[in-house]
Amino acid sequence: LEKKADYSDFDKALEEAEKYSNTDNKYTNSSWNDLEDALKEAEQLNKDMASTTENQSKIDEITEDIYSAITNLKEKADYSLLNEEILKAEAILADVSVVYTDSSKNALKESLDIAKALDEDLSVDNQVMINNVLSELVAAREGMKVKADYSALDEAIEKAKEALNRTDIKYTANTEQILRDALTGAENVTRDLSTDDEHIINDAIVSLENATINLIEAADTTAYE
């Protein structure tokens, strides 16, 4: 009778593999797939091969693949906090009832894009990377700034322009220049200020209003001509 190949280590490897399960998504997909591939190869192996060098090498190779896959199983990193933060960020960006500064909104979008582009199959070895991305996203969300109200400034600018564009009144050069300077300053106020910086807008409004109020009509010299 032909001697049967030695399957003892192979059988032990299968018994060891049965101790592992990924129903709770404990392991990374890539490392778990490697084990499943090794087990599929084992299932296709003829369990009654003769003891030849070639056959035994095949059995030993598959046995080694199973043990290697088990050894290289990687526990999946924890994405729970990151996923929660992603939902918070998306909710903020979707809320049209609040107007945020472009700079803070863009910072949140950028952090959110980085978070959503992160590999979803990282192992615990990369938990620090995930935590860093999480920290950046939290910082961006907490750094969101409500945009300041520019309506009063726009109104003051329009009034100043109307005063300067009047053809029925001529102002003294000095007071007109003061208004023009105030108007230039008002128009140069950055349009992405937050409510924290509304004093800048208010200062520009006060300068415009004071310059407009303090316009002095130039003396009419036509009577002396």
Backbone torsions as a table, in degrees:
resi	resn	phi	psi	omega
1	LEU	NA	141.8	-178.7
2	GLU	-77.4	132.8	-177.2
3	LYS	-70.2	137.9	-179.6
4	LYS	-82.7	146.5	178.5
5	ALA	-64.2	160.1	-177.2
6	ASP	-86.4	113.1	-179.2
7	TYR	-106.6	7.2	-172.3
8	SER	-60.2	-48.2	179.3
9	ASP	-68.2	-35.6	178.0
10	PHE	-61.1	-46.0	179.6
11	ASP	-64.5	-37.8	178.0
12	LYS	-64.4	-37.6	179.0
13	ALA	-64.4	-41.0	178.6
14	LEU	-64.7	-40.4	178.4
15	GLU	-63.0	-39.8	179.2
16	GLU	-66.1	-40.5	-178.7
17	ALA	-64.5	-31.2	-179.0
18	GLU	-66.2	-16.3	-179.6
19	LYS	-76.1	-10.4	-174.5
20	TYR	-110.0	143.9	178.6
21	SER	-146.2	151.9	178.9
22	ASN	-125.1	28.5	-179.7
23	THR	-64.7	-26.4	179.9
24	ASP	-96.8	12.7	178.5
25	ASN	58.1	38.0	-177.2
26	LYS	-71.3	-36.4	-175.2
27	TYR	-103.6	158.2	176.3
28	THR	-63.5	148.7	-179.4
29	ASN	-60.6	-40.0	-176.6
30	SER	-64.8	-44.9	-178.3
31	SER	-72.1	-34.5	178.1
32	TRP	-70.1	-37.6	177.6
33	ASN	-62.3	-34.9	177.5
34	ASP	-62.2	-40.9	178.4
35	LEU	-68.4	-41.7	179.5
36	GLU	-63.3	-38.3	178.1
37	ASP	-63.5	-40.9	179.6
38	ALA	-65.9	-38.8	179.8
39	LEU	-71.0	-34.8	176.4
40	LYS	-64.0	-40.8	177.3
41	GLU	-63.8	-36.2	179.1
42	ALA	-67.0	-37.6	-179.9
43	GLU	-63.4	-32.6	-177.5
44	GLN	-83.4	-5.6	-177.8
45	LEU	-75.0	134.5	174.8
46	ASN	-65.9	122.0	-175.6
47	LYS	-88.2	10.8	-177.4
48	ASP	-135.8	39.6	-177.7
49	MET	-80.0	150.8	179.0
50	ALA	-74.5	159.8	-177.7
51	SER	-82.1	85.2	173.7
52	THR	-119.6	161.3	-178.9
53	THR	-59.4	-42.1	-178.7
54	GLU	-65.1	-45.8	-179.6
55	ASN	-64.4	-43.9	-178.4
56	GLN	-65.3	-35.6	177.7
57	SER	-64.1	-39.7	178.8
58	LYS	-64.3	-44.3	179.4
59	ILE	-63.4	-45.5	-178.3
60	ASP	-65.6	-34.6	179.7
61	GLU	-65.8	-45.8	178.9
62	ILE	-66.3	-38.8	176.5
63	THR	-58.6	-45.6	179.3
64	GLU	-64.8	-37.5	178.4
65	ASP	-62.2	-40.0	180.0
66	ILE	-65.6	-49.2	179.7
67	TYR	-62.3	-38.9	-179.8
68	SER	-64.9	-43.0	179.3
69	ALA	-64.2	-38.6	178.2
70	ILE	-65.1	-45.7	-179.9
71	THR	-60.8	-35.4	-175.4
72	ASN	-93.8	10.3	174.3
73	LEU	-61.8	131.9	-177.8
74	LYS	-116.1	126.2	175.5
75	GLU	-68.5	137.5	-177.1
76	LYS	-73.4	143.1	177.8
77	ALA	-67.6	161.5	-179.9
78	ASP	-90.1	115.3	-179.4
79	TYR	-104.0	2.1	-170.1
80	SER	-59.2	-48.3	-179.3
81	LEU	-66.9	-38.2	178.9
82	LEU	-64.3	-44.1	179.9
83	ASN	-63.4	-37.1	177.3
84	GLU	-64.6	-41.5	-178.8
85	GLU	-68.7	-34.7	176.9
86	ILE	-61.1	-42.9	178.7
87	LEU	-63.6	-39.2	178.8
88	LYS	-63.9	-45.1	-179.2
89	ALA	-63.5	-43.0	179.6
90	GLU	-63.4	-37.4	179.9
91	ALA	-65.8	-40.5	179.4
92	ILE	-63.8	-46.0	-177.3
93	LEU	-69.2	-23.9	-179.7
94	ALA	-86.4	-13.1	-177.1
95	ASP	-81.7	105.8	-177.5
96	VAL	-85.9	-3.1	-178.5
97	SER	-77.9	-15.5	179.1
98	VAL	-119.1	131.0	178.5
99	VAL	-101.2	118.5	179.7
100	TYR	-102.6	161.1	176.4
101	THR	-64.0	147.8	-180.0
102	ASP	-61.0	-39.2	-177.0
103	SER	-64.5	-44.2	-179.6
104	SER	-72.2	-34.3	178.2
105	LYS	-67.4	-41.6	178.7
106	ASN	-66.0	-35.8	178.3
107	ALA	-64.5	-40.0	178.5
108	LEU	-67.7	-42.7	178.7
109	LYS	-59.7	-43.0	-178.9
110	GLU	-63.9	-45.1	179.0
111	SER	-65.1	-37.4	179.6
112	LEU	-66.7	-42.3	178.9
113	ASP	-60.8	-41.6	179.0
114	ILE	-63.3	-43.3	-178.8
115	ALA	-64.5	-42.5	-177.6
116	LYS	-74.4	-21.5	179.5
117	ALA	-86.7	-6.0	-178.0
118	LEU	-65.2	138.4	177.4
119	ASP	-54.1	127.2	-176.8
120	GLU	-86.5	6.3	-176.6
121	ASP	-126.0	35.6	179.5
122	LEU	-79.3	150.6	179.2
123	SER	-90.8	174.7	178.9
124	VAL	-61.3	-20.1	176.9
125	ASP	-62.1	-22.4	-177.6
126	ASN	-107.4	17.0	-177.7
127	GLN	-60.9	-35.1	179.4
128	VAL	-61.1	-40.8	178.7
129	MET	-61.6	-44.7	179.9
130	ILE	-63.4	-42.5	-179.7
131	ASN	-64.7	-35.8	178.1
132	ASN	-66.2	-42.7	177.3
133	VAL	-63.2	-40.1	177.6
134	LEU	-61.2	-45.7	-179.0
135	SER	-61.4	-40.6	179.2
136	GLU	-65.1	-38.9	-179.5
137	LEU	-69.2	-41.2	177.6
138	VAL	-62.4	-44.5	-179.9
139	ALA	-61.9	-40.0	179.6
140	ALA	-67.1	-40.4	179.2
141	ARG	-66.8	-44.9	-179.2
142	GLU	-70.4	-17.9	179.6
143	GLY	-91.4	5.8	178.6
144	MET	-63.4	133.9	-177.4
145	LYS	-120.1	131.1	176.0
146	VAL	-72.5	134.1	-177.1
147	LYS	-71.4	141.4	179.8
148	ALA	-68.9	160.1	179.4
149	ASP	-91.2	120.2	-177.6
150	TYR	-102.0	2.8	-172.9
151	SER	-61.4	-42.9	-179.8
152	ALA	-66.5	-36.8	178.1
153	LEU	-65.3	-44.2	179.7
154	ASP	-61.2	-38.3	179.5
155	GLU	-66.2	-41.5	179.7
156	ALA	-66.4	-36.6	177.9
157	ILE	-63.9	-43.9	179.9
158	GLU	-63.1	-40.9	179.5
159	LYS	-65.2	-38.9	179.0
160	ALA	-65.3	-41.7	179.0
161	LYS	-64.7	-40.2	178.9
162	GLU	-61.2	-41.5	179.7
163	ALA	-64.1	-42.3	-178.1
164	LEU	-72.4	-25.0	-177.5
165	ASN	-90.5	-0.9	179.3
166	ARG	-66.6	135.2	179.6
167	THR	-100.7	-10.9	-177.8
168	ASP	-89.8	-7.8	-179.0
169	ILE	-132.4	137.7	174.5
170	LYS	-115.8	130.8	-177.5
171	TYR	-101.6	161.4	175.7
172	THR	-63.8	147.5	-176.4
173	ALA	-58.2	-39.2	-176.7
174	ASN	-66.1	-50.2	-177.5
175	THR	-69.9	-32.8	177.1
176	GLU	-66.6	-39.7	-179.7
177	GLN	-67.2	-36.4	177.0
178	ILE	-60.8	-42.4	178.7
179	LEU	-67.1	-42.0	179.6
180	ARG	-62.0	-40.0	178.8
181	ASP	-65.2	-41.6	178.8
182	ALA	-64.7	-38.1	179.2
183	LEU	-66.1	-42.6	178.0
184	THR	-61.1	-44.3	178.5
185	GLY	-61.9	-40.5	-179.7
186	ALA	-66.2	-42.0	-179.2
187	GLU	-70.5	-21.1	-179.9
188	ASN	-90.9	-1.9	176.6
189	VAL	-62.8	126.8	-178.4
190	THR	-57.7	141.4	-174.7
191	ARG	-93.7	20.3	179.3
192	ASP	-129.6	33.3	178.4
193	LEU	-78.1	151.0	176.5
194	SER	-95.5	174.5	178.3
195	THR	-62.7	-21.5	177.2
196	ASP	-65.9	-23.2	-175.4
197	ASP	-112.2	21.7	-177.9
198	GLU	-63.9	-20.1	178.5
199	HIS	-62.2	-29.5	178.1
200	ILE	-65.2	-43.2	178.2
201	ILE	-66.0	-44.2	-178.9
202	ASN	-62.6	-38.4	178.7
203	ASP	-63.3	-40.4	179.5
204	ALA	-66.2	-37.3	178.5
205	ILE	-65.0	-45.4	-179.6
206	VAL	-61.6	-42.6	179.5
207	SER	-61.6	-43.3	179.2
208	LEU	-64.8	-47.2	-177.0
209	GLU	-64.2	-42.8	179.1
210	ASN	-64.3	-42.7	-179.8
211	ALA	-65.4	-35.9	179.2
212	THR	-69.5	-44.5	-179.9
213	ILE	-64.0	-36.3	-174.9
214	ASN	-88.0	10.6	174.4
215	LEU	-62.8	133.2	179.7
216	ILE	-115.3	129.0	178.2
217	GLU	-69.3	137.0	178.0
218	ALA	-73.4	149.5	-179.1
219	ALA	-63.8	143.2	178.4
220	ASP	-81.1	109.9	-177.0
221	THR	-94.0	-1.5	-177.1
222	THR	-65.6	-27.6	-178.5
223	ALA	-67.7	-20.5	-178.5
224	TYR	-96.8	-0.7	-177.3
225	GLU	-82.6	NA	NA
